[in-house]
Amino acid sequence: MCRLYLITIFSFFVSSNLIVANEDKEEARPEVRLAAAEKILLDSSNISLIYVEGLVCPSCAIGIRKNLSKMKVVDNTRFKDGIDMNPETQLVTIALKEGGVLNTKDLIECVEDAGYAAIEEYKLHDSHLDAHKFNHDASVKIVHHTKK
């Protein structure tokens, strides 16, 4: 009984340290995220690519994936439940059904319900990367990112 108690206490401390370590992880640098976004968009079709602030560890992704995969326009046959996430770049790739278009308000709500913030959606336009910044009212502001 004492041995089981000690193992439980040890496991608690180990898992607590892992959680704290992930909270200390830094956000991805914008230039890293933008380069990754451009590559993903060049290599893929029928996707939506979102920057999610705070997505810095694999366990962060669980709630985000669960919520986003329930959206009707998501193609659940691609990626894992239609969602691919990279904590290193904080990018979430959403596989869309043919002709599917994400509802911005629903997208923002799904991410916020998981405890995170959808910051912007990336799109390629005329050989440059555009960032569609999300506002709380679900409107977007387009920001052009150019290579230096």
N, C-alpha and C positions, 0 to 999 in steps of 0.2 A: 504494500500500500504506500509506504514511504517512497519507494522507488518510482512508482507511478506519479506521485505528487511532484517529485523533483523533476521528472521528465516534462510534466505539464508546465511547471514554472519556467524551466529552461526554454521550452518551445515558445512560450509567451514572450520572453525577452528577446529571443532571436527574431521572431516575427515583428515585434515592435521596432527593432532597429532597422529592419528592412523597410518598413513603412516610412520611417523618418528619413531614411536615406533617399527614397524616391521623392519625398516632398522637397528635399534640398536640390534636386536636379534642376538645372537651368533650362530656360526656354531656348529653342533653337534660334541661331543667328538668322536674321532675315535673308542674307545672301545665300545661305545654305538652303533655306526653305524655298526661295525663289528658283534656284537652280534645279532643285528636286522637282518642283512643280512643273517647270518647263519640260523636263525629261518625261515625266509621267504623262503629261498632256500630248506630247509628241508620239509616245509609244502606245497610247490607249484611245479607244473610241467609246462613245455612249457612257461617259462618266461625268460626274460632278466632283470637283476637287476643292476641299474646304480646309482652311486653317482653323484649328481648334486650340484656343489658348488654354494652357494648363495640361494638355495631353502630353505627359512626359514619361509615362511608364506603361507597360503592357496592361497592368491591372486597371489603369484609368480607362482603358478602352472598352471594358466590359459593358458598362451602362450605355455608352455612346453607341456601340454596335447594336445592342439589344433594341434601343429606341429607334435608331435609323433604319434598321432592317425591317421594321414593321410598316414603313411607308409604302404605299401602293405602287409607286413608280420604281422601286428598287428591284433589280434583277437578282434574286436570291440564289441563282445558279452559279453566279460568278463570285470570286473571292470567297471569304467566309461569311455566309449569309448576306452576300451582296456588298459587304463593307470590307475595305482594306485600310489598316491604320498603321502609321509609322510614328512612334513616339520620338524618334530622333529628329524628325523634321516637323512634327506636329500636324502632319497632313492626313486627312481622311479622304479616301477615294470611295465614292459611292457609285456602284454599277447601276446604270439606268436601263430599264426596259426600252426596247426600240420605240423611239418617238416620245419617251418619257421626259417630263420636265418637272423639276423639283419646285414645290411651293416654298418660297423663301420663309414665310411665317412659320409653316410647319417644321421646316428644317431647324430654324432658330429655336423653336420650342422643344424639339427632340433633344437637341444638344444641351439646352439649359436645364431640362428635366433630369439630365444625367449629371448636372452640377458643373458644367463647363460653358464656355462662351464661343460661339461660332463668330469668327472675326471677319473673314473674307472668303470669297470663292474665286478661284483662279480660272482664267480662260485664255486661250491663245487667240489673238486677233491681229491680222496683217503682220505676221511674223514677230510679234512682240507679246509679252505677257501682260494681261490686264488683271487687276485685282478689283473685284466688286465688293467693296466694304459694306458689311451689314450694319444697319441702324436698328435701334430698338423697335421702331415702328415697321420693321421688315422692308423698308426701302433700301436701295443700294446706291453707293457712290462709286463711280469707276475711277480707278487710279491706274495710270499707265506705268509699268516698270520697264525701263530700257536698260540694255547692257552697257556697262561703262568700259 
